[in-house]
Amino acid sequence: MVDRLANRVAIVTGAGQGIGGGIARVLGGEGAKILIADINEKSGGETASRISKAGGIAEFVRADLSKQADAQKVAETALDRFGRIDILCQNVGIFPVLAFDDMTEEVWDRVMNVNLKSAFFIIKACIPQMQKQRYGRIVVTSSITGPRVAAAGLSHYGASKGGLNGLIKGIAYEEAKYNITVNGIEPGSVLTEGTVQAHEALKKKAVSLIPLGRLATPEEIGTVALFLASDDSQYITGQTIIVDGGQTIVEWDMEA
Ligand SMILES: NC(=O)c1ccc[n+]([C@@H]2O[C@H](COP(=O)([O-])OP(=O)(O)OC[C@H]3O[C@@H](n4cnc5c(N)ncnc54)[C@H](O)[C@@H]3O)[C@@H](O)[C@H]2O)c1
């Protein structure tokens, strides 16, 4: 443990499993006090106890981030338990695959609420404390899907992630005067519980589509979140970093 985030308090949403779990473990391993916020009580509690067992400090709060009252509760819990909010990693997201021809208003709204509106709620809930502190690092999990590329059945998801990238820039501009930075990560394909059903197909495709020849681990997204949450990136704001093993640099497949 190097403790690059000693005395920092971080909220990580959707950290019961997958990428959020990876971000929480990496930040917790660097000395940050972590508040895990997730809708799933069991997995959220497990992530917190895994960090504690590894020598870190972590607590869990159950919250549905698509609800404003719950987002407010998350910010209040962080203040109550740890007294500050230095870092917010807004990572919660869902990706129900549905062809655009079959898209319904219900599914559209659910994806927008969980992926995009949740960011509005939780960032809004954390900003007043960050303004008071004159310090804040906000890191949003976006995606290459939407901002860079398209995936079948994910038009709603791509729209939500494109929306997040716009939100990142807008908030970064307005909050810079308070020494609050807002950045994002655009992962490619990451091996998580959420992508488990597609694992075998993804793994096969990864070899041909991704120059590095494999999917990312949640920790490999976590280390980029660490950079954006630390003072190593203090002059970067309003940006996103693509972490995709080179997937989006390929114009055509040399092996095909
Ligand atoms: N896995 C990938 O390949 C990939 C690629 C690009 C971007 N992403 C993005 O990364 C983020 C995490 O993806 P993942 O693959 O780890 O997902 P996942 O399904 O494995 O984990 C998501 C977590 O969010 C929680 N969650 C879901 N809805 C919630 C809600 N309303 N309130 C609170 N918590 C909620 C779940 O309980 C779960 O713990 C998402 O924003 C996703 O869009 C994932």
The ligand as an ORCA input file, in Angstrom:
! r2SCAN-3c Opt
* xyz 0 1
  N     -18.342     -4.274    -18.343
  C     -18.041     -3.599    -19.432
  O     -17.533     -4.174    -20.424
  C     -18.265     -2.104    -19.494
  C     -17.759     -1.391    -20.593
  C     -17.937     -0.012    -20.644
  C     -18.600      0.644    -19.618
  N     -19.099     -0.070    -18.570
  C     -19.791      0.682    -17.523
  O     -19.195      0.391    -16.266
  C     -20.169      0.460    -15.236
  C     -20.167     -0.844    -14.455
  O     -20.351     -1.924    -15.342
  P     -20.182     -3.419    -14.846
  O     -19.932     -4.260    -16.042
  O     -19.230     -3.457    -13.722
  O     -21.662     -3.722    -14.324
  P     -22.206     -4.810    -13.282
  O     -23.595     -5.122    -13.701
  O     -21.235     -5.942    -13.137
  O     -22.234     -3.990    -11.902
  C     -23.072     -2.883    -11.750
  C     -23.326     -2.610    -10.280
  O     -24.246     -1.515    -10.204
  C     -25.283     -1.853     -9.273
  N     -26.514     -1.145     -9.637
  C     -27.313     -1.357    -10.718
  N     -28.351     -0.510    -10.714
  C     -28.216      0.270     -9.598
  C     -28.966      1.334     -9.033
  N     -30.095      1.780     -9.621
  N     -28.527      1.904     -7.904
  C     -27.402      1.461     -7.292
  N     -26.648      0.461     -7.768
  C     -27.049     -0.136     -8.919
  C     -25.430     -3.356     -9.351
  O     -26.039     -3.889     -8.190
  C     -23.964     -3.784     -9.539
  O     -23.333     -3.967     -8.294
  C     -21.500      0.757    -15.922
  O     -21.723      2.153    -15.914
  C     -21.249      0.292    -17.344
  O     -22.067      0.969    -18.264
  C     -18.962     -1.429    -18.485
*
